[in-house]
Amino acid sequence: MDDLMRWPRPADDAERVAALRALGVLDTAEDEDLDAVVRVATFVCGVPSAAVNLIDADRQWQAAAYGFKRGEVPRDDSMCAWSILQPGVTYTSDASQDAVFANNPFVTGRLASVRLYASAPVVIASGYVVGSLCAFGEEPGELSRVQIDRLADLASTAARILELRQTVGTVAEAAATDPLTSLRNRAVFGEALRRALGLYGQGVGRPGVVYLDLNGFKPVNDTYGHRAGDAVLRAVAGRLLGSVRETELVARLGGDEFAVLVQEPTAQRIEDRLGAIAGRISERLAPPIVLGDGIEVTVGAAIGLAVAEPDDTPEGLLERADSAMYAAKLTSHRPGRDGSR
């Protein structure tokens, strides 16, 4: 589009985009409920096509589409990028005769040949317009007041669906996350381990587990209280995440016990990788942790490693890693010849 025809952006556009992205719905799979909304929109307006268009910082992305394949286009090419700036529903019986839209690539034939066009804002509960529900056709036409009002109703339905998806995602994330450390919890770790073993059974990769239990954690709780202990656990979680790759799963299993799930193509590579992670964890846990009041505490970890065998169950593999960790803990606490610990 010619630079002179670029749609203006309101002062709060960055906040609006942030609200859109917070929904977590951009670049997601097709949604049956949103697809139903756009199908109904075409019926209500008597046109062949409709879409839920979400207007990001530099693009228009379609969360749902009917009558054509959904996708994305630059924001400056979007008709809905202009319509979301207007109060109420934007409607033109023939976009080619409309001063605002006549030179738009969706009208001129470069991207489409839209004539009848109606766009209702998708407004979420915070009051931000994150996109639009638009219905359109390649022939000029007229919509009644009732049709325009029903399109607005459907846009409100689309907004509620988007917010429901966010709520469901938030609940699912909470159910999968340890609330103290924000690591994955034991249930998620167990399910991930089950999937990894299933792939291993099909000849895809070989999983292994790093299991660790903190040394010196109980004295922190006893001396400085549980708030200090919680701070230590959060610090340890950060150091563990810094010890692994993004593809390796770190979880808090409970208390001061943590685990890492690793998968490599061969037995030798998984053994090498587990050893490397164990060494990295030991190094990263060595520096003192500074609590909020300036007190420094030091914790270490007993670490156990286990590589999957053909008949392993998730429980069996985790138990072997736990046993290896316990053996390491006993070794680290075994008295020296002089009676010291």
Stockholm file with secondary structure:
# STOCKHOLM 1.0

chainA/1-341         MDDLMRWPRPADDAERVAALRALGVLDTAEDEDLDAVVRVATFVCGVPSAAVNLIDADRQWQAAAYGFKRGEVPRDDSMCAWSILQPGVTYTSDASQDAVFANNPFVTGRLASVRLYASAPVVIASGYVVGSLCAFGEEPGELSRVQIDRLADLASTAARILELRQTVGTVAEAAATDPLTSLRNRAVFGEALRRALGLYGQGVGRPGVVYLDLNGFKPVNDTYGHRAGDAVLRAVAGRLLGSVRETELVARLGGDEFAVLVQEPTAQRIEDRLGAIAGRISERLAPPIVLGDGIEVTVGAAIGLAVAEPDDTPEGLLERADSAMYAAKLTSHRPGRDGSR
#=GR chainA/1-341 SS CCGGGCCCCCTTHHHHHHHHHHTTCTTCCCCHHHHHHHHHHHHHHTCSEEEEEEECSSEEEEEEEESSCCCEEEGGGCSHHHHTTSSSCEEESCGGGCTTTTTSHHHHSSSCCCCSEEEEEEECTTSCEEEEEEEECSSCCCCCHHHHHHHHHHHHHHHHHHHHHHHHHHHHHHHHBCTTTCSBCHHHHHHHHHHHHHHHHTTSCEEEEEEEEEESHHHHHHHHCHHHHHHHHHHHHHHHHTTSCTTSEEEEEETTEEEEEEEESSHHHHHHHHHHHHHHHHHHHSSCEECTTSCEECCEEEEEEEECCTTCCHHHHHHHHHHHHHHHHHHHTSCCTTSCC
#=GC SS_cons         CCGGGCCCCCTTHHHHHHHHHHTTCTTCCCCHHHHHHHHHHHHHHTCSEEEEEEECSSEEEEEEEESSCCCEEEGGGCSHHHHTTSSSCEEESCGGGCTTTTTSHHHHSSSCCCCSEEEEEEECTTSCEEEEEEEECSSCCCCCHHHHHHHHHHHHHHHHHHHHHHHHHHHHHHHHBCTTTCSBCHHHHHHHHHHHHHHHHTTSCEEEEEEEEEESHHHHHHHHCHHHHHHHHHHHHHHHHTTSCTTSEEEEEETTEEEEEEEESSHHHHHHHHHHHHHHHHHHHSSCEECTTSCEECCEEEEEEEECCTTCCHHHHHHHHHHHHHHHHHHHTSCCTTSCC
//
